[in-house]
Amino acid sequence: MLNGKSILVTGGTGSFGKKFIKTVLEKYPRVKKIVVYSRDEYKQFVMQNMPEFQPYISKLRFFIGDVRDKERMMRAFEGIDIVVHAAALKQVPACEYNPFEAVKTNVHGAQNVIDCAINCKVKKVVALSTDKACAPINLYGATKLCSDKLFIAGNAYCGDRNTRFAVVRYGNVAGSRGSVIPYFQKLVNEGAQELPITNLRMTRFWLKLEQAVEMVLEAIENMQGGELYVKKIPSMRMPDLAKAIAPNLPIKEVGIRPGEKIHEQMITKEDAPNTIEFNDFYIILPQVKFRNIEYNYPNAKHVPSDFEYHSGNNDRWLTVEEMQKLIRDI
C-alpha cells in the first residue's frame, strides 16, 4: 500500500508521529521517503538520533516549519503522495487561555494543509481528530470540529483534482505526553498522599498508540473521500485508572475543570443516520454528496437511528488489571 510512496507527517516528532513513522518504516520497507514536518528543531534533532530510526535514516527528511506557514508547507508538500496531519495545539487549558493561537494552528493550519495538498496534487490526506471534537464544550474541541469539517469539505473544494481527504477520530492515548497517566505517575513519584479526580463518575476512552496508527493505516488504504473514522476502543472509569496506577492511595474529588465532560463522545445521535458499523470501527459518512465519490462498503451495517457512542455507554471496558498491563507495556 505504501511501498514506493512519499509520505509527509505534520507534527511528526509527537507521540503519534514517531509511532506512525516507525510502523510504516518497518511494515513497508520500500517506502520512498517520509518527511517529518514540525516546528521544534530540538525534537527533530532528538528523533534523528534515536536508535530505532538509524536503520532508516536515509528515508527520512526533516523539515522545520509550522502549519501556519503556508508558503513553507507548500515547498514541503512537493512530490508527496500521502499526508497525515497530526500537528495541533491539544492542551485544553492552554487553548482556553490562548484561544486565537488555537484557532491559528488548528483551523487556519488545517486549511493550509488542504490548500497545499490540492495545489501539490497529493493523493490522500488523513487528519487526526479527537473525541473532544464531538459536541464540543471547550475551545480545543471546537477548533478540531471546525478542522474536521474543513477536511471533509476539502473533497468538494478540490474540484477536478483527485486529492481525497478523510478524518480519524479517537480518544485518550495511553503513553502520549498529553494523557493523565504520566501526571498521576509524577504525583506518585513525588510522594503524593492522594490522587485528584475531578468527578468520581467520569469516564474516558483509552487506546494504545498502536491502535491509533492501525486506524490511520486503515483509512489510508480504504478511504474514498469524506469519511470520518471512529475506532471502537474501551472506556475506563477515572477512579479505576487511579487505582491502577496507585492501588494504595486514596482519591480526592476536586471538581470538574472548565471544558471537561463527565463522558467523552465519539458519535452523537445526530450523526447516527450517516453512521455505518464494522467489526472494529465506525464510519460517519458526510451529509453532503461529493461529485465523483461513491461509497461502497458491502460489509458495513447501519447503526440504529437513536445510536450514540460515548465513554459512559460503551460495551468495552478496561479493568484495573488490564490498564496496569497496558501501562507496563508502554
Beta strands, then each sheet from edge to edge (+ up, - down):
strand 1: 6-10
strand 2: 33-38
strand 3: 60-64
strand 4: 82-85
strand 5: 124-130
strand 6: 164-170
strand 7: 172-174
strand 8: 195-197
strand 9: 203-208
strand 10: 228-231
strand 11: 235-237
strand 12: 251-253
strand 13: 265-267
strand 14: 275-277
strand 15: 281-284
strand 16: 301-302
strand 17: 309-310
sheet 1: 3+ 2+ 1+ 4+ 5+ 6+ 10+ 15- 14+ 16-
sheet 2: 7+ 9+ 11-
sheet 3: 8+ 12+
sheet 4: 13+ 17-
end
